[in-house]
Amino acid sequence: MSADKATQLIHHPYRAPGGFDAVVPGVHKASTVIFENTAALATRQWKDKSGYTYGLHGTPTTFTLEERLATLEGGLQTLLAPSGLSALALVNMGLLRAGDEVLLPDNAYGPGKDLARGELAHWGITHRFYDPLDAASLQAVLSERSRLLWLEAAGSVTLEFPDLSGLMQVARQQPGLVVAMDNTWGAGLAFDVFKLGVDVSVHALTKYPSGGGDVLMGSVVTRDDALHQRLKLTHMRLGLGVGANDAEAILRGLPSMALRYHAHDAATRQVAQWLTQRAELAQVLHPALPGSPGHAHWAEHCTAAGGLVSMVFDASRYPTARVHAMVDALKLFKIGYSWGGPMSLVMPYALKGMRQFGALAGREGTVVRLAIGLESPDDLMNDLNQAFNHL
Ligand SMILES: *Cc1c(COP(=O)(O)O)cnc(C)c1O
């Protein structure tokens, strides 16, 4: 060993003994990965998990997370992205070329729609919206330019559950059309995304897998190696990667995820049922409630129903300011985006212009989305009860 402290601090001969094992996988941090020799450099490759080449191409921590997520969703391969939205972007950018068209449900995650209207449009990629409850409306927008179809179950904010069987039947008439599902709500637990015949499952790990409201991450799971390799090339060229501590946080969340999901589900059904008794509401949106849009499709595919429920207030009875006063009066429900963590959250949205299809199209009023956390459901209903007095 060199006598120089600077060198000693970098090239120290000690190696911890192998055989260390623990409940949570280790946090391996790396940009540089050291090759044993030039032969190892020449033969190692980044396309599978046969070895390590560079931090962006994977570490033991990210490989472990990828494998567990593939299993969770019933897929075979996983790519990790720094947010759910960047995972959506990766699929769009990996699969679409100028002149192609992408098809989105009317109730798609809002920032995903903005990506289609913004960057994708600037790059010569067009988009069309379809009614997720009506397979014929997908049929009507399908063309030879359609390359990618997005599904989302349940839809964002308004929680319509799509006619997955009907939509898949239409999609399969067009060979070469890739079908991608935003599977954040189902999280691999409410229904089996790949049994439906979907090709790509995107999951905002920010939500249930994290479970803490403290990590941003997304995943892209596939079952077809060629499709995975196509997306992996884009992933590599875009330089997408995740931090080791964030990957570890998700690994820590996964073992309790099914338990948490079912707790969110049970509490949300209780709150949703209670909300149906409130005369103030024009509608309660929750896929497990009979009468909620797409309930029959939900019942066909799911037993679980996640942790979201939305309340519709008619503009004629409750102007925006009064609904906002009710939201402001909530004490346990905090005003904030996202969901899947321990704390219940609330978010109001203006109905106007929100939907082109279905019963909410052309309506005015406010949709208030509740993300039910892990607090006592009685406390949450008491909180809602007192807040209704402020309407
Ligand atoms: C939150 C969410 C995303 C985006 O995830 P981020 O990690 O916040 O970027 C995408 N799709 C759905 C359905 C979501 O709820």
The ligand as a MOL file (V3000), in Angstrom:
LIG
                    3D

  0  0  0     0  0            999 V3000
M  V30 BEGIN CTAB
M  V30 COUNTS 15 15 0 0 0
M  V30 BEGIN ATOM
M  V30 1 C -49.0920 9.8760 -9.8510 0
M  V30 2 C -49.4210 9.2530 -11.1450 0
M  V30 3 C -48.5140 9.2640 -12.1940 0
M  V30 4 C -47.2050 10.0100 -12.1430 0
M  V30 5 O -46.3770 9.6310 -11.0990 0
M  V30 6 P -45.2690 10.6800 -10.5570 0
M  V30 7 O -44.2960 9.7870 -9.8640 0
M  V30 8 O -45.9780 11.6240 -9.6570 0
M  V30 9 O -44.6640 11.3380 -11.7470 0
M  V30 10 C -48.8740 8.6360 -13.3590 0
M  V30 11 N -50.0610 8.0210 -13.4890 0
M  V30 12 C -50.9560 7.9830 -12.4930 0
M  V30 13 C -52.2450 7.2820 -12.7120 0
M  V30 14 C -50.6730 8.6060 -11.2990 0
M  V30 15 O -51.5800 8.5860 -10.3300 0
M  V30 END ATOM
M  V30 BEGIN BOND
M  V30 1 1 1 2
M  V30 2 1 2 3
M  V30 3 2 2 14
M  V30 4 1 3 4
M  V30 5 2 3 10
M  V30 6 1 4 5
M  V30 7 1 5 6
M  V30 8 2 6 7
M  V30 9 1 6 8
M  V30 10 1 6 9
M  V30 11 1 10 11
M  V30 12 2 11 12
M  V30 13 1 12 13
M  V30 14 1 12 14
M  V30 15 1 14 15
M  V30 END BOND
M  V30 END CTAB
M  END
